[in-house]
Amino acid sequence: MIQKATRVGPAGDHGGDGLSIARQLDIPAEQIIDLSASLNPFAPDITDIAARALASLGRYPDVQRATDALAEAVGVHAERLVLTNGGAEAIALVADHLVDGAVVEPAFSLYRRHLRTGDDPSCGTWKANPSSPLGQFADPDDTATVWDEAFWPMTTGTWTRGDGDAWRIGSLTKLWACPGLRLGYVIVPTAAAARSVVERQPKWSVNGLAAEMLVPLLEQEDLAATAARVGAHRAAFAEQLSDLGFSVLPGAAPWVLLAATPGLRSDLAPHGVVVRDCASFGLSGVHRLALPRLADLDRVLTALATTASR
């Protein structure tokens, strides 16, 4: 127990608010286990790669080498891949290009934030695969104008499902657990549309450090091994939560949804564990727990056991 029981503020429109909770509890951020953001629990420590890339901070960024390397890994022409300042910028750029669309709910709030309207199916549909927050894979014959594949690589071991006529959004932030670095991308249906996206993007949007680190991060990535480890960890974590008496909803994404757990976010916060309240998705009482790193697992399970026993 880090603090006596206390109430914390409601979750916002997205996760990753561990720092805010640390401030509310008046504890160092390092004491927080932030399970409100779904990041790869097996991502490598990137500090050594970052240290070797620091000289890039003295130059204006050039993303071409990084773009070429990622395009080769993904299996698309570099002219159709746009490197972005995180998945958030990728979403904003695609929405700015397409203007309108229909968001299949429940869904990530940033789609509607950047679309003029998210209720116009004549302009195409926006879907995530696997879906967020439900964590379900789309049917093989399901289609969309825009697929958000932020969690696809670490759950399938492949970079993309390969919907060539669709816009595909990716987030390296999730795969490499580096939300502060900001790395994302868009796979665009045509080279002409990709040029239009780049024209909408602020110059030097992707910082030089991120661009410099992408190639060595790609070189050490084994997607198949990552997906296997994530899948096994998810299954074990879900079973452990069920054994504690929680109702675990089915899913395949790198998080676990717990049904009928009102107040869980506030109950866990004093233990230094932050989870995602799904009320903003319209899912009252449901909480999303990212997969903890193995070093944090015992502490997370102890906090959950204390909560479950009340």
Secondary structure, DSSP 4 states (H G I P E B T S, - for coil): --SSS---PPP-SSS--HHHHHHHHT--GGG-EE-SS---TTPPP-HHHHHHTGGGGGS----HHHHHHHHHHHTS-GGGEEEESHHHHHHHHHHHHH-B-EE-SS--HHHHHHSSBSB-GGG-EEEESS-TTT-PPPPTT---SEEE-TTHHHHHSSS----TTSEEEEEHHHHTT-TTT--EEEE-SSHHHHHHHHHHSPTT-S-HHHHHHHHHHHHH--HHHHHHHHHHHHHHHHHHHHHTT-EEPP--SSEEEEES-TTHHHHHGGGTEE-EEGGGGT-TT-EEEEPPPGGGHHHHHHHHHHHHT-
